[in-house]
Amino acid sequence: MAVETQAFPPRYRSPRLIGRGAMGDIFSATDDVLGREVVVKVLSDRYAADEGIRERFKREGLAAARLSGEPGAVTIFDVGEWQERPFIVMEYLAGGSLEQRLREEGAQPPGRALAWLGQAAAALDAAHAHGIVHRDVKPANLLLDERGELHLADFGIASAAGLDSMTLTGTVLGTAGYLAPEQAAGGRSTPASDLYSLAVVAYELLSGHRPFERESPTAEAAAHVNAPVPSIAERCTHLPYQVDAVFQRALAKDPRKRYGSAREFVADLRHALHEGAGSTARFVAASPPQRREPGVRYLVPAALLLFAAGIGAALAVLLSTGGSKTEQSVITRTVTRPGGTTTVRQTVTKKTAAPASPPPPLPVSGGDGRALNDHGYTLMQQGNYAGALPYLQQAVQALRGSGPSDPYEGFANYNLGYTLYRLGQCQAAVQYLQRAQQLEPDRSEPRSVLGRAERC
């Protein structure tokens, strides 16, 4: 709905109210001078006479302006006052927020979640390098543009080096569901506090739930301080148990025990998801012996590896009925962690047809490379590398030439290279792992798997 307002200069015409923040109203408008759609954030009338809040509002624009040109930064076009009300003009991001995605879709595919988290990590690390602590990292402040790229927004309560502190000791700033323990206790916020909040966002993206959800904000804030980190692998059985160790560190009560950077956290999470997918036990109907291809290395059966590692065992019983097979799998996974042992049992019964040839590669239409990569990655997590292969081949084809500006090209090349490696096609894997390493030189996984592929 269009609104009449005199809260900002007339060059910003046809304003439409699109949201309300903690300190003001947010409009979309057309900038007549530059000829583009922008977002204008205006301090609310009820705070116009409060000098402290007016100053905090101005600080948002100054903090965000420091990050111009950094990855994941929201571009600030103008900061000023109009009729004694401060305003900030910034770029318009048409893709909505991660809060909207979670509300509408729930838990996200791991590949998509990792892409967003990687972009958020780059933005946070850039902010910290400029001496800025965001202090309110949450899905509502992670915005998407029309290409699906993520941007970190709303520095309204950020602290910044060189700007006088406006926070009294003992004041709690942030949102209860994403507060680091030191924030919940009214202590000083540091970059480690932002990394904790990002880990809460990651937990929610992967599981659809915050780790310390409670019946009230007060109880949730208290749980951040006192409650142990709940296992995400027990809550979501499709996630490998390796991710638990990552969240135990990322959500540590002591800031000194957390990751040193957001990129390091996301890299470890990505590695845990990939390695966990590779160690998942899987059971398939027996198929006729096939001639081995030259150069293919065959792996020790997964059940023996699991037994040797002391992390689980499995039993599969196959019942044959006529032309179809009824497969009943009883899977017992025993996970030993500091403080105890957890046993998870799962029974799955399904009918399957006779073994079929792998599906042909899917046709690609423009712009669907990301969806193909996400679907291929989901199959990888299930241990279905043969099924993932055609999707990832098409994803790499569709994303070719995107370059460093689109992290999905790197993800797709790594996923394809890793899948080929898992299928024993080491020589074929090398080129994709090399491309992934070229696109994402800071990631350790492509380099690690490339070394293994070159030696096999």
N, C-alpha and C positions, 0 to 999 in steps of 0.2 A: 504494500500500500504506500503510495506517495504521500509525503508529509510536507506541511508548510513549516519552514524553520528559518530563523534569522541567526542561528547559532554559529554560522561560519560564513565566510565571504561568498558573495553572489556568483563568483566564478564557478563554484561547485553547484550545478543546477540539478533539478529533478531528484532531490534527495529521497531515499527510501529507507525507513527504519528496518534494519536487519538483525539487530540484537542489542542487548544491554549487558554491559560489563559491571565490574564491582564499583567503578567510579564514574561511568558515563554511558552515553548512548552511542550506538554504532550505526552509521548510515552508509549506504552505497550512493554514489553520485557521479555525475559526468563532469569532468574537468574541461571547461570551455577553452581554456588556454592551450592545454596539451592535447585535447581531443581524445581522452581515454577515460575509462571507468576507474574510479578510485574508491577507497574506503576512507570515511572521515569519522574519527572518534572525537566526541565532544564531552567535556566535563559536565556532569549532571547539574541541573539548576540548584539542587539542594546542597551541593558542595561548593558552589561558586564563591561563597564568602569565606570559606575555610582555607586560610593561607597554607596550612600544612598539606592538605589534600591537593590544592592547586599545584604546589611545588612537586609533590609526588607524581602527579599526572604529567607535568612537564618532563620529569626525569625519564618517563617511559620513552618519550621520543628521543631524548638525548642518548639513552642507553642503546636503543635500537639503531640509531643513526651511526653509532660507532662500528656497527657490524656490516655496513653497506659494502656489497661486493663479496661478502663471505658466503660459503655454501649454506643454503637453508635459511638465509636471512630474509626477513620481510623488508622490502625497500621503503624507506621513509622519504616522501616527496616534500613535505612542508610541516613546520611546527610553528604555531603562533597563537594569538588571541584575537577574538572578534567579539566586540561588545562585552568585554570583561570576562569572557569565557574561553579558556584554553582549548585548542583543538590540535589534532595530529592527522595528517593526510598520508596514507600509505597505499601500497599496491593492492589491487583487488584480487583475491584468490577464490576462484569459482568452484573448487572441488569440495568445499565443506571441511569439516573437522573429523579427526579420528573418533571423537566422542559420538558424532552422528553415525559413523560407520559401525561402531560397536553397538550402539542402540538399535540400529536397523538390521545388522547382520550377525552380531555376536562374535565369537572367536574367529580369527582370520587365518587363512592358510599360512603356514610357516614361511614360505618363500616371500609372500607379500609383506608379512609382519617384519621379516628381516630387512627387506628393502626400506621400509619406512623407518625402522630403528636405525639403520645405517645412516640415513639422511639426518635423522634427529641427532645422532651422535656427532656427526660432523658439525652441525650447527652449535651444539652445546660446547664441544671442544673449542670451537672458534670463539664463542662468547667468553669461555674461561681464559683463553689466551689473551683476550682484551681486558681482563680483570673484572668481568661481569658474571655475577651469580644470579641466575634467573629466579629461583626460589618458588616457582609455581609451575613446574613441568607436569603437565597432565594432558589427556587426550583433547580436551577442549581448546588447548593452546597449541596444538599441532595441526596445522592447516594444510590443505592440499590445493594445488593449482589445477588448471584444466588438463595438464598432462599427467596428473597423479603424483607430482613431485611434492615432497613435504617441506614445510617451512615452520620454524619456531616463532611464535607470536606472543604478544602480551607481556611486555617487560614492565608492567605497572608496579610490581613490588620488587623489582630487581635491585640488587645492591651493585654498585659500580665503583671501582677504584677512581679516586679523584673527585667523586661527588660525595658531599657530606652525608653521613648516615642519618636517617630519619627514623630509625627503629629503636625504641626503648628496650633495654634489657628485660627479658621475660615476656616480650610480645611474641605471640604465635602468628606467623605469616605463612600462607599457603592454603592448600585444600586438604581436608582431613584424610581422604582416601589415599593421598600420594605423599604425605608428610614423612620426611626422614625422622627417625627417633629424636635427634637433637633439635629439630624444628618443633616437634610436638611438645618437647619439654621446655620450649621457649629459649633454647640456646642459639648460638651463632650459626648461620647458614654458610656453607662453604661449597666449592665445586663438588665435593663428595656428597653433599645433600642433593644436588641436582642429579647425580648419577644414581642415587638410591631411587629418586622419583622416576627416572627413566626405566629402572628395573621393574618398578611397579607397573608402569605402562606396558612393558614387554610381557610381564606375567599375564596382564589382562588381555592383551592382543592374542596370546597363544591359548588361553584357557577360557576367555569370556568373563572372567571374574577377577577382582582385585584380591591379593593374597590375604588381606586382613579384614575383609568385609564383615561388618557388625551391624547391629540393629540401630545404631545412632552414630553420628560423626564423632561424638566424644569417646564412645567405646572403641571406634576404629582407630582414632588417634592413640588411645592408650595401648591398643594391641600392637601398634608399630613399635612402641617402647618396650613392651613386656613379652609379647607372644613369640614363640619360635616360628621360623619360616615354614609354612606348610609345603609339603611335597607337591609339585605341579604334576609329576609323573603319576602319582597315585590318584590325583583328581582327574587327569586326562590320560587314559591308558594308551592313547595313540602316540603320546610323546615319550621319547626314550628317557630312562632314568638318569642318563648323563647330565641332563639339563638341571637336575636338582643341585648339583655341586656349584654350578654357575650362579644360580639364584641364592644359594647359601652365602656366597661371597658378596654378590651384588647387593643383597639386602642385610648385610651384617649390621648389627646394632652399633658397633664401633666404627666410626668413619675411616679410621686408619687401616681397617682390614678390607675395605672395599677396593674396587678396581681403580687404577691410577688415571684412567681416561674412559670416556664413553666408547670410543672406538675399540678399546681393548675388551670391554664388556661384550659388545656386539660380536666381535670376532670370536670370543670364547663361546658365546651362545650359538653362533652359526656352526662352529666346529663340533660342539656337543650334539646338535641336531643331526649333522651329517654323519658323524661317527656312530651315533646311536641308531640311525637308520640302517647302517651297515651291519650292526650286530644283532638286529632283531631276528628271532627265530621265525622260520616260515615253513609251511608244509604244503606240498603240491602233490597231485596224483602222479603215480609213476608213469613214465612215458617210455616208449621203445628206445633202446640204445641208439645214440646218434654218433656218427663218425666225428672224432675230434678234429678241430681245425688246427693246422700247424701253428705253433707259437702260443697256443692258448694254455694258460696255467690254470690248473684245477685246484680248488681250495679244500682244506680240511673241512669235513662236515660241520655246520654251524653248531649242532648240539655238543660235539666234542670240544669245540673252542669254548663254548659257554661253560661246560663242566670244568675244563682246565682253568678257566679264569675264576671259578668259584662264584659265578653270578647267576646260575640258573640251570634248569634242565627241562626237557619237554618230551611228551609222548603223543604220537598221532596214530589213530586207529582208522583204517579205511575199510568201509563196508561196501561191497559191490552188489548192485541190483540191476540186472539186465544190461541195457545199453548205456545207462548212466551210472555215475558213482555217487554214493552218499559219503561225504567226508566228515568225520567227527574228530575234532582236535581238542584235546584237553591240555592247556598250556599252563605250566606252573613256573612262575618267575620268582626267584628268591633274590632279594636285593639287600646287601649288607652295607650299612652306613654307620658312621660313628653314632653310638647310642642305641643300636638295636638292629634287628633283622625284620624285614617285611616280606611276606609271601603273598603273591597275587595269583589267583587261579581264575582261568577263563575257559569256558567251553563254547566251541563254535561248531554248528552243524550246518552243512550246506550241500546242495547237489551241484555237481559239475558235469559238463559234457566231456566227451573225449578230448584229449589235448588238441589244441588248434594252433595254427601258425600264428606268429606274432602279427598284431594288426598293422596294416599299412600306414605309412605316415599320413597325418591328417592334412587336408588342404588348408592353406593359410590365406586369410584375407588380411588386408592392411591393418596394422595396429593391434593384432591379437597375440603378439609374441609373448607379452607378459602373462596372459592367461594360460598359454601353452606351457610356459616355464613353471607357473604355479601348480598346474595340474601334474606335470612331470615330477615336480619335487614332492608332491603329495604321494605319488606312487613310489618314489624312492624311499620315503619314510616307511611305507608298508613293506619294504624289501622287494618290491616288484620292479626290478631294474629293467627287465625285458619289456615290460609294459610301458615304463617311463621313456625308453629310448626314442620311439618315433615322435613323441611330443617334444622332447628336448631337441631333437634334430631340427624339427620345424621351428622351434623357438629361436634357435641360433640363426637359422636362415632369415626369419622375420626381423630379428633385431640387428642383423649385420650392418655395421656402419654407424650405429648409434653413438659409439664412442664413450668416453668418460662421462659425458653429460647425462647418460642414462645408465644407472648401475645395473639394470637388468641384463644388458649385454654381457657384462662380466659374470653375473650370477648364472645365466644360461650356459655360457661356455664352461664354467666350472662344473655345473651340474651334469652337463653332457660328458665332459672328460672323466668325472668321477664315476658316472654310470658305466661308461665303456671300460674303465679300469676294473670295476666290480664284476663286469661280465667277462673279464679276462682278455679284452681287446686293447692291450696296453699301447701298442704302437699307434693305433687309431686315436687313443686318448690324448697323446702328447700334444698335438697341435691345439686342441681346445684348452688344455691346462696352461699351455704357453700363452694363449690369447687372454685367458682369464688373469694370469699373472701380469701381463702387460697392461690390462685395463684397471686392475686393482693391485698395484705394487705393494700396498701396505698390508694386504691380507696374507697370512701365513699359510692358509689351507692350500691354495693352488700350488705354491712352492713345495709343500710337503708331499702332496699326492703326485706331483710331477716327478719328484725324485724317485718315488716308488715305481711309477709307471715306466720310467727310463731304465730301471734296473731289472724289471720283470721280463 
